[in-house]
């Protein structure tokens, strides 16, 4: 009887001891606790690798800022050249806050036309292209299937040509229009150079080194084209661009009124002076406002009494005044550039209606 039950009791005798079961249970707990701790490490790695490098983010924001600068500067240039183009097409005189009559003479000279087309129209096209490209590059949405790389190179080529043209025109301004001033010309040159250096900043030094040869070719082509347009076979200009101009006098044909006679006497009595040049059309118009008799009463100083030619220096009597253009008035120690209305001269000089009534 006992022997028959022995096989049934044998499984119980093979059961491991209680200490061994506890050891196995602790081992399982350790594996459960240590297993998941491995998972967060690759997740953190994945999150870290998915972020862009700090330097890339910084350069991208800097490029966008530079594109915005290009768009803003290009917009200013487009407005300026648009205004000058309108004046050129309508044969109107430009308002020259600095430079007086010489500014208008330069803008109406032969150098303001390129291959028969008014120069401001070329400026509008260039500034407009720069503005459009910069805005599109900032938004990364270029038209006509142009990718960003090609768009950047078009921007670089355009600003390089604009800077080259501006350098050429500054050379013309200093050699052909010595002693003259043109605020619009200088402002446009400032915008062109600013756009050029801003574009260089976008590319960076290392990338510019690779395309400097292309830039030199563009600059050479621009200078050659301008030189061809302004060749010596062109008709002589009626402005300051003439190489030599003998001194001449122009008769004042308008009659003087009692008011202009009184104003001229008042200006002379307070030591007011009018500085001008014999070839200046605005100086002539200023005298015509006073009339034949009154203009002789003005204390007028001719700044080129021996004529004008390239390299001629302004007269000593005019050199220390700070003349930026003609005519220039000095009234009560204040320098006033440009042609002035009679009412303005009366106001600046303190001329009152009572003075007119007393002198009349």
C-alpha positions as CSV (number, residue, x, y, z in Angstrom):
1,X,0.0,0.0,0.0
2,X,2.7,2.5,0.9
3,X,4.8,1.6,-2.2
4,X,1.9,2.4,-4.6
5,X,1.6,5.9,-3.2
6,X,5.3,6.7,-3.6
7,X,5.1,7.8,-7.2
8,X,2.4,10.4,-6.4
9,X,4.5,11.9,-3.6
10,X,7.7,12.2,-5.7
11,X,6.8,15.6,-7.3
12,X,6.5,17.2,-3.9
13,X,9.9,16.0,-2.9
14,X,11.5,17.7,-6.0
15,X,10.1,21.2,-5.1
16,X,13.0,23.7,-4.5
17,X,13.6,25.2,-1.1
18,X,11.8,28.4,-0.1
19,X,15.1,30.4,-0.2
20,X,15.7,29.4,-3.8
21,X,12.2,30.6,-4.8
22,X,12.7,34.0,-3.1
23,X,16.0,34.4,-4.9
24,X,14.4,33.7,-8.3
25,X,11.6,36.1,-7.5
26,X,14.1,38.9,-6.7
27,X,15.9,38.2,-9.9
28,X,12.7,38.6,-11.9
29,X,12.0,41.8,-10.1
30,X,15.4,43.1,-10.9
31,X,15.0,42.3,-14.6
32,X,11.6,44.0,-14.7
33,X,12.9,47.1,-13.1
34,X,16.1,47.3,-15.1
35,X,14.7,46.5,-18.5
36,X,12.6,49.6,-19.3
37,X,15.4,51.9,-18.1
38,X,17.3,51.2,-21.3
39,X,14.4,52.6,-23.5
40,X,14.5,56.4,-22.6
41,X,18.2,56.6,-23.7
42,X,17.6,56.0,-27.4
43,X,14.5,58.3,-27.3
44,X,16.6,61.1,-25.9
45,X,19.3,60.4,-28.5
46,X,16.6,60.5,-31.3
47,X,15.2,63.8,-30.0
48,X,18.7,65.3,-29.8
49,X,19.7,64.3,-33.3
50,X,16.4,65.5,-34.8
51,X,17.2,69.1,-33.7
52,X,19.2,71.3,-36.2
53,X,22.6,72.4,-35.1
54,X,22.7,75.8,-33.4
55,X,25.0,77.3,-36.0
56,X,22.6,76.4,-38.9
57,X,19.7,78.1,-37.1
58,X,21.7,81.2,-36.5
59,X,22.9,81.6,-40.0
60,X,19.4,81.1,-41.4
61,X,17.9,83.9,-39.3
62,X,20.9,86.1,-40.3
63,X,20.3,85.4,-44.0
64,X,16.6,86.3,-43.7
65,X,17.5,89.5,-41.9
66,X,20.0,90.4,-44.7
67,X,17.3,89.7,-47.4
68,X,14.9,92.0,-45.6
69,X,17.6,94.7,-45.6
70,X,18.1,94.2,-49.4
71,X,14.3,94.5,-49.9
72,X,14.1,97.7,-47.9
73,X,17.1,99.4,-49.6
74,X,15.9,98.2,-53.0
75,X,12.5,99.7,-52.3
76,X,14.0,103.1,-51.5
77,X,16.0,103.0,-54.7
78,X,13.0,102.1,-56.7
79,X,11.0,105.1,-55.3
80,X,13.9,107.5,-56.0
81,X,14.6,106.4,-59.5
82,X,10.8,106.3,-60.2
83,X,10.6,109.9,-59.2
84,X,13.6,110.8,-61.4
85,X,12.2,108.8,-64.3
86,X,8.9,110.7,-64.0
87,X,10.7,114.0,-64.1
88,X,12.8,113.0,-67.1
89,X,9.8,111.8,-69.1
90,X,7.7,114.9,-68.3
91,X,10.7,117.3,-68.8
92,X,10.1,118.6,-65.2
93,X,12.8,120.1,-62.9
94,X,13.9,118.1,-59.9
95,X,13.6,119.4,-56.4
96,X,17.1,119.6,-55.2
97,X,17.4,120.2,-51.4
98,X,21.2,120.1,-51.7
99,X,23.1,121.1,-54.8
100,X,20.9,123.9,-56.1
101,X,21.1,124.5,-59.9
102,X,24.1,122.1,-60.4
103,X,21.9,119.2,-59.3
104,X,19.4,119.9,-62.1
105,X,22.2,120.5,-64.6
106,X,23.6,117.0,-63.9
107,X,20.3,115.3,-64.0
108,X,19.6,116.9,-67.4
109,X,23.0,116.3,-68.9
110,X,24.0,113.8,-71.6
111,X,25.2,111.5,-68.8
112,X,21.6,111.0,-67.6
113,X,20.8,109.0,-70.8
114,X,22.2,105.6,-71.5
115,X,21.9,104.2,-75.1
116,X,19.1,106.7,-75.7
117,X,17.1,105.5,-72.6
118,X,16.8,107.7,-69.5
119,X,19.2,106.4,-66.9
120,X,16.5,106.4,-64.1
121,X,14.6,103.7,-66.0
122,X,17.6,101.4,-65.7
123,X,17.7,102.2,-62.0
124,X,14.1,101.3,-61.6
125,X,14.6,98.0,-63.3
126,X,17.6,97.1,-61.1
127,X,16.2,98.2,-57.8
128,X,12.9,96.5,-58.6
129,X,14.6,93.2,-59.4
130,X,16.7,93.3,-56.2
131,X,13.6,94.1,-54.1
132,X,11.5,91.2,-55.7
133,X,14.4,88.7,-55.4
134,X,15.1,89.6,-51.8
135,X,11.5,89.3,-50.8
136,X,11.1,85.9,-52.5
137,X,14.4,84.6,-51.0
138,X,13.3,85.7,-47.6
139,X,10.0,83.7,-48.1
140,X,11.8,80.8,-49.9
141,X,9.2,81.0,-52.6
142,X,10.9,81.8,-55.9
143,X,8.9,82.2,-59.2
144,X,9.5,80.5,-62.5
145,X,11.0,77.4,-60.9
146,X,14.2,79.2,-59.8
147,X,15.8,77.4,-56.8
148,X,17.3,79.3,-53.9
149,X,20.9,78.8,-55.1
150,X,20.2,80.4,-58.5
151,X,18.2,83.2,-56.9
152,X,21.1,84.1,-54.7
153,X,23.5,84.2,-57.6
154,X,21.1,86.4,-59.6
155,X,21.0,88.8,-56.6
156,X,24.8,88.9,-56.4
157,X,25.2,89.6,-60.1
158,X,22.6,92.4,-60.0
159,X,24.1,94.1,-57.0
160,X,27.6,93.7,-58.4
161,X,26.6,95.4,-61.6
162,X,24.8,98.2,-59.7
163,X,27.9,98.9,-57.5
164,X,30.1,98.9,-60.6
165,X,27.8,101.4,-62.4
166,X,27.7,103.6,-59.3
167,X,31.5,103.7,-59.0
168,X,31.7,104.7,-62.7
169,X,29.2,107.5,-62.2
170,X,31.0,108.8,-59.1
171,X,34.1,109.0,-61.3
172,X,32.1,111.0,-63.9
173,X,30.7,113.2,-61.2
174,X,34.2,114.1,-59.8
175,X,35.9,114.6,-63.2
176,X,33.2,116.0,-65.5
177,X,31.3,118.0,-62.9
178,X,34.0,119.3,-60.7
179,X,32.6,121.6,-58.0
180,X,29.0,120.4,-58.6
181,X,26.8,118.4,-56.3
182,X,23.9,116.0,-56.9
183,X,22.1,114.7,-53.8
184,X,20.1,112.1,-55.8
185,X,23.3,110.7,-57.4
186,X,25.1,110.4,-54.1
187,X,22.0,108.8,-52.4
188,X,21.7,106.2,-55.3
189,X,25.4,105.4,-55.0
190,X,25.0,104.9,-51.2
191,X,22.1,102.5,-51.8
192,X,23.9,100.5,-54.5
193,X,27.0,100.0,-52.4
194,X,24.9,99.1,-49.3
195,X,23.1,96.4,-51.4
196,X,26.4,95.1,-52.7
197,X,28.0,94.7,-49.2
198,X,24.8,93.2,-47.8
199,X,24.8,90.6,-50.5
200,X,28.4,89.8,-49.7
201,X,27.4,89.2,-46.1
202,X,24.7,86.8,-47.2
203,X,27.2,84.7,-49.2
204,X,30.1,84.8,-46.7
205,X,33.8,85.0,-47.4
206,X,34.4,81.4,-48.3
207,X,31.7,81.3,-50.9
208,X,32.6,84.7,-52.3
209,X,36.1,83.5,-53.0
210,X,34.7,80.9,-55.4
211,X,32.8,83.5,-57.5
212,X,35.1,86.6,-57.3
213,X,36.2,85.9,-60.9
214,X,32.6,86.1,-62.1
215,X,32.1,89.3,-60.2
216,X,35.1,90.9,-61.9
217,X,33.8,89.9,-65.3
218,X,30.4,91.5,-64.5
219,X,32.1,94.7,-63.3
220,X,34.3,94.9,-66.4
221,X,31.3,94.3,-68.7
222,X,29.3,97.1,-67.0
223,X,32.2,99.6,-67.2
224,X,32.8,98.7,-70.8
225,X,29.1,99.2,-71.7
226,X,29.0,102.6,-70.0
227,X,32.2,103.8,-71.6
228,X,30.8,102.7,-75.0
229,X,27.6,104.7,-74.4
230,X,29.5,107.8,-73.3
231,X,32.0,107.8,-76.1
232,X,33.7,111.0,-77.3
233,X,31.7,111.0,-80.5
234,X,28.7,112.1,-78.6
235,X,27.5,115.7,-79.1
236,X,28.9,118.2,-76.6
237,X,26.7,118.6,-73.6
238,X,25.2,122.0,-72.7
239,X,25.9,121.4,-69.0
240,X,29.0,121.3,-66.9
241,X,30.2,118.2,-68.7
242,X,31.7,120.5,-71.3
243,X,35.5,120.5,-71.1
244,X,35.8,124.2,-71.4
245,X,33.5,127.2,-71.1
246,X,34.4,130.8,-71.5
247,X,32.9,133.4,-69.2
248,X,29.9,135.2,-70.5
249,X,27.2,137.5,-69.2
250,X,23.5,137.1,-69.6
251,X,21.1,140.1,-69.8
252,X,18.2,140.3,-67.4
253,X,15.1,141.1,-69.5
254,X,12.3,141.2,-66.9
255,X,11.3,144.6,-65.4
256,X,11.6,145.3,-61.7
257,X,8.7,146.1,-59.4
258,X,8.7,148.5,-56.5
259,X,8.6,145.5,-54.2
260,X,11.7,143.8,-55.8
261,X,13.6,147.1,-55.7
262,X,12.9,147.5,-52.0
263,X,13.8,143.9,-51.3
264,X,17.1,144.2,-53.2
265,X,18.0,147.4,-51.3
266,X,17.1,145.7,-48.0
267,X,19.2,142.6,-48.8
268,X,22.2,144.8,-49.7
269,X,21.8,146.9,-46.6
270,X,22.0,143.9,-44.2
271,X,25.0,142.4,-46.0
272,X,23.2,139.5,-47.7
273,X,25.1,138.0,-50.6
274,X,24.2,135.8,-53.6
275,X,26.8,133.4,-54.8
276,X,26.4,132.0,-58.3
277,X,28.0,130.8,-61.6
278,X,27.7,132.3,-65.0
279,X,26.5,129.1,-66.6
280,X,23.9,128.3,-63.9
281,X,20.4,128.5,-65.2
282,X,18.9,128.7,-61.7
283,X,21.1,131.7,-61.0
284,X,19.7,133.4,-64.0
285,X,16.1,132.6,-63.0
286,X,16.8,134.0,-59.6
287,X,17.9,137.3,-61.1
288,X,15.0,137.4,-63.4
289,X,12.7,137.3,-60.4
290,X,14.2,140.6,-59.2
291,X,14.2,142.2,-62.7
292,X,16.7,144.2,-64.6
293,X,17.1,147.2,-62.2
294,X,16.8,145.3,-58.9
295,X,19.3,142.5,-59.8
296,X,22.0,145.2,-60.2
297,X,21.4,146.2,-56.6
298,X,22.1,142.7,-55.3
299,X,25.5,141.9,-53.8
300,X,26.3,139.1,-56.3
301,X,29.5,137.1,-56.2
302,X,30.6,135.2,-59.3
303,X,32.4,132.0,-58.4
304,X,33.9,131.3,-61.8
305,X,34.9,134.8,-63.1
306,X,37.6,133.4,-65.4
307,X,35.4,130.8,-67.1
308,X,35.0,127.0,-66.4
309,X,37.0,124.0,-67.5
310,X,37.9,120.6,-66.0
311,X,40.0,121.2,-62.9
312,X,39.0,124.9,-62.5
313,X,38.9,125.8,-58.8
314,X,36.1,127.9,-57.3
315,X,37.0,131.5,-56.6
316,X,38.5,132.3,-53.1
317,X,35.5,134.5,-52.3
318,X,33.3,131.4,-52.6
319,X,35.6,128.7,-51.2
320,X,35.0,129.4,-47.5
321,X,31.3,129.8,-47.7
322,X,30.4,126.1,-47.7
323,X,28.6,126.2,-51.1
324,X,26.9,123.0,-52.1
325,X,25.2,124.3,-55.2
326,X,24.1,127.4,-57.1
327,X,22.7,129.8,-56.3
328,X,23.7,130.1,-52.7
329,X,22.5,132.9,-50.4
330,X,24.1,134.0,-47.2
331,X,21.7,136.0,-45.2
332,X,22.3,137.0,-41.6
333,X,25.1,134.3,-41.4
334,X,22.8,131.5,-42.6
335,X,23.7,129.6,-45.8
336,X,20.7,128.9,-48.1
337,X,21.2,126.6,-51.1
338,X,19.1,126.8,-54.2
339,X,16.8,129.2,-55.9
340,X,14.4,130.9,-53.5
341,X,11.1,132.6,-53.9
342,X,11.0,136.4,-53.1
343,X,8.7,135.8,-50.2
344,X,11.3,133.3,-48.7
345,X,14.1,135.9,-49.1
346,X,12.0,138.5,-47.5
347,X,11.2,136.2,-44.6
348,X,14.8,135.0,-44.1
349,X,16.1,138.6,-44.2
350,X,13.4,140.1,-41.9
351,X,12.0,142.3,-44.6
352,X,8.6,143.7,-43.5
353,X,5.8,145.3,-45.4
354,X,6.5,148.5,-43.4
355,X,10.0,148.5,-44.9
356,X,8.5,148.3,-48.3
357,X,6.0,151.1,-47.7
358,X,8.8,153.3,-46.2
359,X,11.1,152.8,-49.1
360,X,8.4,153.2,-51.7
